[in-house]
Amino acid sequence: MVDQAITKCKTLSESDARHFVAHGWVVVKEAVPKQKAEDIVACAWRELEERGIKKGDPETWKKEPYIRTGCPPNVSIMASRGDKEAAKQKLETRTRYGLPPESPFLQDVAPRALGAQVDCVGGRERVAAPEQIALPDSLAVNLCSDDSKLGEEGWRSTRAPGWHKDGWHYRHFLDSPQQGLLLAYIYSDLSPESGGTQMCVDSVGVVARLLARHPEGIHPDTVYSYIKPYMVRECSEFQELTGEAGDLAIMHPYMVHRVAGNASGRVRFGQFPSLKLSQPMRFSREDPGDYSLSELVVLKELGQLTHLDFAAEADYTKYPREDITPPPSRTEEEKQAIETELYDEQQRMGLTEPQWAQEMWPKRERP
């Protein structure tokens, strides 16, 4: 099945595709034209300089060691929904720092980046609105974030803070379409220990096995605050992302990861969106040659050679692949309802935590 899937890849090399299936991540070289990456970084520096963060004065970096540039995401979302004030603010922000009125479409300016993502999920038709995917140009800038208090084990440890699985806005299923891939656009050269995303590589299998045991799905708050120590305590393989400006790191959506510190004296520019699928993943395709690389990763980790009967049509009615309001946007009524739901869910799942995890993440009590 793997060979069949790889032969369909139009952008990924054979070695890249095999690396993704084997490890759950891959760095695609020169996915974005280097000049485009440099132009985006130049716009970010204009904004940083205006905010008092000077390129040639590292002391000023300490003002905000980790900072985001460009139009705030909530403003962009409101603008896309037709809010005129938000649209005006978005245009003013982008124009002020030298960005075009709208982020360019990926298929126009970085087709290799889009092609690599398409290869991982099994075809363009499996991507939600591929023609609308834009090249991210509002950046996450890691100037000098501190990660020095990790203890003797350092970050390559399940006890390091910040490990998480993305997706606070939907109920998590084995086949969830909301996040088909995790992406890391690298806009500045990224050497070791320079702020590159840190991954629990073997977490992909841990998450897959957990979700396979719960076809009813798991609330995102449970994933974040309760299951996090359960997931990472089983991991032992750790890796940090490195690359050059213009590279694109693609990670399986089950990859548990954390934001890294950056004491290198080199600023890290990047952005970390996700790819949405047009339909849930499938693990019982009639033709084994139709599996995507991402689906094959799951089957491999679950020890399934050809298929997994995970969800029938009735399951999608009983357990809809629903979106959930993220914590910052919840009303008090939603918060109370979710607290009760979470307690019942976590008791039903019967998960236990190691003592050190209980010290780091307080156990829930019934509201």
N, C-alpha and C positions, 0 to 999 in steps of 0.2 A: 504493500500500500504506500509506503514511504516513497519508493522509487517512482510510482505512478504520479504521486502528488508533485514530486520534484520536477518531473519532466514537463509539467504544465507551467512551471514558473517562467516568467518572461523577463523579470528584472533580477531576482536573486540568483547568485551563482549556486552551483551545486553544493559547494562547501558551506556557503551561508545558510542555505536551506537545511542542510543536515545539522549544522550547529544549532539552529533554532529548535529543531525537533529533539535533539539530544539534550539541550541545556535550558530551553525555554526563553532564550534571548539571543540577539545577534546585533552587531553593529554594522550597518550598511555604509560603506565608504562612499564619499562624494555624492550623497543623496540630494543635497542642496548645493547649487553653485556657490563656490567660495566667495565670489564677489557679492552675491546676494546676502550671505551671512555677514560679511564685513559691513555692508550698508546698514543692515538692521542694528548691528552693534553700535555703529556710529550714531544712529538716532537715539539709542538708549543712553549713550554717553552725554548727548546734549541735554537730556532730561536730568541725568544724575548731576551734571555740572550745575544746572540751574537750582538743584536742590542742595547744593553745597558739598557734593561729593566729588572731589577733584581727582582726575585720572592720575596726576603726578604726585599726589599727596596721600599716601596710605593712611595717615592719621585720620583723615576725614572719612575714611571708609567705616570707621568704628561707630559713626553716628547711627547707621542702619546697616548692620553686617549682612543682612539678607533682605532684599528689597525687590519690589516688582515695578516694572516700568510700563508705560503705555496706558491705554484706556482701561479702567477697572472692569473686571468681568461683568459685574452686575449692571454697569452702564451699557456695555455692549449688548447684553441680553435684552435690556429694556428698549434699546434702540432698534434691535431686530424685531421687536414686537410692535413697533410703530410709535413709540413715545418720542414726541418731537423734541422735548427738552434734552432727553438722553442722546438723541441723534445729533443735536447741536453740540453738546458737550463732547461727544466722541469725535466729531469732525474737528473741533477746535484743538483738542488734545493731539490728535494725529498730525494736523497741519503744523502745530507749534514746534514739534520735534522732528519734522522732515519726513514723516511717513505719508504714503499715499492715502487718499480719502477712505479707501477700504483695503483690507488685507488681500493680496493677490491670491487667485485660486492656485492650488497646488499643481493641478494638471497643466497649468500654463507656465509656471516658473520653476517647478521642481518635479517634473514627471517621474523621475527616478524614485523620489521619496514616496509618491503615491503608488507607483508600480510595485515597490517592495512590500507595502502594506497589503495591497491586493493579492500578491502572491501568498502571503501568510494566511489569509482568510479564505482562499480558494476561488477567487474570481471577483471581478468588478461588481457583478450583480449581487454579491453578498455584503457589499458595503452600503450603508445608508447614505444616499445622495452624494456619491463620490465627486460629482462635478461641482458641488458646493463646498468642498473641504478647502479651507484657506491655509496658507502658510502662516504659522503663528509669528507675529512680530511684536507682541507685548511680552516682555521677557521676565524670567525669574533670575535675579542677579545675586550670586553668592560672592560677596566681597571678602568677608573674613569671618564667617560664622564660627562660633566657638564650639568645639567638640572635645575639649581637653579633659573633661571630668568623667571619663568612661571607665576608669579603673584599670587594673592590670590586664584584663582580657581585651581591652580596646573595643573597636566597633565590630570585630568579627566574633560576636558573642550574642547569644539569645537574650542576654541581659542588657544590652545596649538600648537606650530609650529611642522611641520614635519608629520602631518597626510597625508597618501597617499594610493592609490590603486596601487598594483604592475602591471607591464606590460607596459614598455616603448617601446617595440619592436613589437607590433602588434596592429591592429585595434580592438577595443573592441566591442564584440557582446554578447548578452545574452548567447550564446552557445559556445563561443570561446574555442577551444581545447588547445591553447598554454600554458595555466596555468590551469590545472584541480584541483590542490590543492596547497596551500601554506604550507610549512613545516618549522619546527624549531627543529633541532636536538640539544638537550640539553646535553652538554658534561661535565658540572660541576654543582654541586648542586646549584639550583637557588631559593633563598628565596625571599619574597616580597621586593620590592624596591631595587633590586640588578641587575638591567639592563635587566629584562625580557621584551620581546616585549609587547607593550601596544596596546590594541584593542578597536575600536568602535564596540561593539558586534552587535548593531542594525543597523549598516551600511550595513549589507548583504541585508536586505530588501530594504534599500534606493537605493543601487546600482542596485538591481534586477528590481525595478520599473522604474528606469531611463533607463536602457538598453532595457527593454521591450517596452518602448515608442519610441525607436529609432532602428527599425530593420535594418536601413542602417548602423549601427555601429557608433562608435565615435573614432576619432583619439586619440592616446595615449597622445599627447601633450595637447589636450583639457581636457582629464581626469586629467592630472597632474596639469596643471596651472590654469584652469578656473573652472572646475567642482568640484575640491577639496573642496572649501568652500561651494559649493552648497550641496555636499553630507554630510559633517560633521555637518553642522548647524542643520540638522534634527536628530542628534544622541544625546542620553542621557544616554546610558548604556556603561560603560567602564570597562575593565578588563585587568589585567596584567598576563602574563604567569609566572608560577612557576613550579618547578619540581626538579627531581633528575638526577644525571648523568646517561645517558642511556635512558632517556625518550624522546619521540618524540611528539611534538605538531603538530596537523594537523588542518589547518584552511581552510575554504571555500575560493575560489579564489576572492570572492567579499569583503572579510574582509578588511576594512580600518584600518591601523595600523601605529605605529610610533616607532622609535628607542628610547629607554628609557635612561635616565641618570643613572649613577651608582655611588652613594656616599657611598656605603656600606662598602668599604674596602675589598670586595671579588671580585676576577676577574671572569667575566662571559665568558665562552668559548661556542661557538655554531656555527651553520651554518644554512643558510636559503635558500635552493633551492626550486624549484617548480616541480610539476609532470606534464608532458605533456600527453595529451590524444591522443589516436590513431585516434579519430574522434570527431566531435563536440558533445556537450551534446544534448540530445533529450528530449522534453517535451510533446510529443504526442505519446508515445509508445503504440502499440496495446495491449500489455499485461501489465497492471499496475504493475505486479510483477517484471517487468524488469527494473524499474526505479532504479537508483543508489541513495545512500544516499545524494550525492551532488545535484542531480537533484531534489530530494524531498525537499531539503532546499529551492530551488528556487520556486517550485510550492507552498509550504507553504507560503512563503513571498508574493507571488502574489495573494494569496487567491484562488488558483485553486485546486480543490479536485482531479481531475483525469488527466487532460491534458491541454495543452496550445498550440494553433496553432500559433507558432511563425514564423517558416521559412519553405517555400516550396522549392522543388528542384531548381526552377528558381531563388530563392533568393541567392543561393550559387554561381550562375553564375553572377548575377547582383552585388552582394556584396560579393566578395571572402573573405574568412577568411585569409587575407594576413598578412605577416610579414612586418614590417616597420623598416627602418634603425634608430637605436637609435641616439639621438642628437650628442654624441661625434664623431660619425663616418660619419656624413653627409657632403656632398660637399656644396659649396656656392650656387650652382644651386638648390640643394635639399632644402636647408634652405629657399630660396626665394619662391620656389613653395609651400612649406608647410605653410609658413606664410600667403600666400594668401588663401590657402585652409582652414586654421584654422579660419581666420576671417569670411569667408563665412559660415563655419559650425556653428560657435558660434552665428552668427546673425540669422541663420535659426532656431537654437534651441531655441532662445529667452529666454535664462536663465538670471535671475537677481540675483544680489548678495547683501547681507546685507552691510551696510556701513563699518562695521569693516573688512569684507572680502576684500573690495576694498582697504583698507589701507594696508592689509597684502600681497595681491596678486594684482599687478597692472593690470588693465583691458587692454585687447588688443585693439590696434587701427589698422585700415587697413594699411598694408604696402604700 
